[in-house]
Amino acid sequence: VTHEELVLKVRKQEDEISRLSELAKRLYEVSDLPRLENEARILAEIEARAEVLANDHDRLRIQAEQGNVRAQFMMGYIHYHAKGVAENSVLGIEWWLKAAKNGHLEAQWELGNAYVTGQGVDRDEPTGYAWYSISADSGFTFAKRDKGRIGQKMQPGDIVRGQEIAKHLLLSFPQVSKV
């Protein structure tokens, strides 16, 4: 084999390698690999964020268990509305009830919403009206609005029942009312 023949053979092999590399590149681009790699990066980011959220959730839960009313409300909110955790309206209600009994106005309003809609608890408009009343009487604007709205739809006997429930809650848990 002469030198020229060897050079020609090497060039043909280089051309073949270049052509195969280009073909591999095009096959890669039309394959699912770029999407899968991107999804893998996204999943890794989600897992990293989930770990941070889990740590934050644990710290928040500890604060809530120690009686921090704002943390109790937030625990209720994230579970009821599925913010960073699986939806668990029953657990959300439990945390809101703790916060509401300790005078958290927004938790009281959220409980009113839950009882009026029946999400996480049995639907009970008088109990919803009671929680709206307690929150509204302490000055929470949304509770004032919703108390009026639901009161227009309720029967007079149900309103009286709601007022009685509110009185009972105020007597049972004096810290319910911040006013």
C-alpha positions in Angstrom: 0.0 0.0 0.0 1.4 3.3 -1.0 1.4 6.5 1.1 -1.2 8.1 -1.2 -3.5 5.1 -0.9 -3.2 5.2 2.8 -3.9 8.9 3.0 -7.0 8.4 0.7 -8.2 5.5 2.9 -7.8 7.7 6.1 -9.7 10.6 4.5 -12.5 8.2 3.5 -12.7 7.0 7.1 -12.6 10.5 8.4 -15.5 11.4 6.0 -17.4 8.3 7.2 -16.8 9.2 10.8 -18.0 12.8 10.2 -21.1 11.6 8.3 -21.9 9.1 11.1 -21.3 11.8 13.8 -23.7 14.1 12.0 -26.2 11.3 11.6 -25.9 10.5 15.3 -26.4 14.2 16.2 -29.6 14.4 14.0 -30.9 11.2 15.5 -30.3 12.5 19.0 -32.1 15.8 18.2 -35.2 14.0 16.9 -35.2 11.4 19.6 -36.8 11.8 23.1 -33.3 12.0 24.7 -33.2 15.9 24.9 -36.7 16.0 26.3 -35.9 13.2 28.8 -32.6 14.9 29.9 -34.6 18.2 30.3 -37.2 16.3 32.3 -34.5 14.7 34.4 -33.1 18.1 35.2 -36.5 19.5 36.1 -37.3 16.5 38.3 -34.0 16.9 40.1 -34.9 20.6 40.7 -38.3 19.6 41.9 -36.9 17.0 44.3 -34.4 19.5 45.7 -37.2 22.1 46.2 -39.4 19.4 47.7 -36.7 18.6 50.3 -36.5 22.3 51.2 -40.3 22.4 51.5 -40.3 19.3 53.6 -37.8 20.8 56.0 -39.8 24.1 56.0 -43.0 22.1 56.6 -41.4 20.2 59.5 -40.2 23.5 61.1 -43.7 25.0 60.6 -45.4 22.0 62.1 -43.1 22.1 65.2 -44.0 25.8 65.7 -47.7 25.0 65.2 -47.5 22.1 67.7 -45.8 24.5 70.2 -48.9 26.8 70.0 -47.8 29.4 67.4 -51.2 30.6 66.1 -49.8 31.9 62.8 -48.1 28.6 62.2 -51.3 26.7 63.0 -53.1 28.8 60.5 -50.4 28.2 57.9 -50.5 24.5 58.5 -54.2 24.5 57.9 -53.8 26.6 54.8 -51.1 24.5 53.1 -53.0 21.2 53.8 -56.5 22.5 52.9 -55.3 24.2 49.7 -52.6 21.6 48.8 -49.7 24.1 48.8 -46.6 22.0 48.7 -48.3 19.0 50.2 -51.0 16.6 49.2 -54.5 18.0 49.7 -55.9 17.0 53.1 -58.8 19.3 53.9 -59.6 17.4 57.1 -56.1 18.0 58.5 -56.3 21.6 57.3 -59.6 22.0 59.2 -58.0 20.6 62.3 -55.1 23.1 62.2 -57.5 26.0 61.4 -59.7 25.0 64.4 -56.7 25.2 66.7 -55.8 28.7 65.3 -59.4 29.9 65.3 -59.9 28.9 69.0 -56.8 31.0 69.7 -58.3 34.1 68.0 -56.8 33.9 64.5 -59.4 35.8 62.4 -58.5 34.4 59.0 -58.7 30.9 60.4 -62.1 31.7 61.7 -63.2 33.0 58.3 -61.7 29.9 56.6 -63.7 27.7 58.9 -66.8 29.6 58.0 -66.0 29.0 54.3 -65.4 25.3 54.9 -68.7 24.8 56.8 -70.7 26.7 54.2 -69.2 24.7 51.3 -68.8 21.4 53.1 -65.2 20.9 52.1 -63.4 19.0 54.8 -66.4 19.0 57.1 -70.1 18.2 56.8 -71.9 21.2 55.3 -73.4 23.2 58.1 -74.4 26.8 57.3 -75.3 27.7 60.9 -71.8 26.7 62.1 -70.3 28.5 59.1 -72.3 31.6 60.0 -71.1 31.3 63.6 -67.4 31.3 62.5 -68.1 34.2 60.1 -69.8 36.1 63.0 -66.9 35.6 65.4 -64.3 36.7 62.8 -66.5 39.6 61.5 -67.2 40.9 65.0 -63.4 41.1 65.5 -63.1 43.2 62.4 -62.1 40.8 59.6 -63.5 42.4 56.4 -64.0 39.2 54.4 -65.9 37.6 57.2 -68.2 40.6 57.4 -68.9 40.3 53.7 -69.5 36.6 53.8 -71.6 36.7 56.9 -73.9 39.1 55.2 -74.0 37.1 52.0 -74.8 33.8 53.7 -77.2 35.4 56.1 -79.3 36.6 53.2 -79.7 33.0 52.0 -80.4 31.4 55.4 -83.6 30.8 57.2 -84.2 32.9 60.3 -84.1 29.8 62.5 -80.7 28.8 61.1 -79.3 32.3 61.8 -80.5 32.1 65.4 -78.8 28.6 65.6 -75.6 30.2 64.2 -75.7 32.9 66.8 -76.1 30.3 69.5 -73.2 28.3 68.2 -71.1 31.5 68.2 -72.0 32.3 71.8 -71.2 28.7 72.8 -67.8 29.0 71.0 -67.0 32.3 72.8 -67.9 30.8 76.2 -66.0 27.6 75.6 -62.9 29.3 74.2 -62.6 32.9 75.5 -59.5 33.5 73.5 -61.6 33.0 70.3 -62.4 36.7 70.4 -59.5 39.1 70.2 -61.9 42.1 70.6 
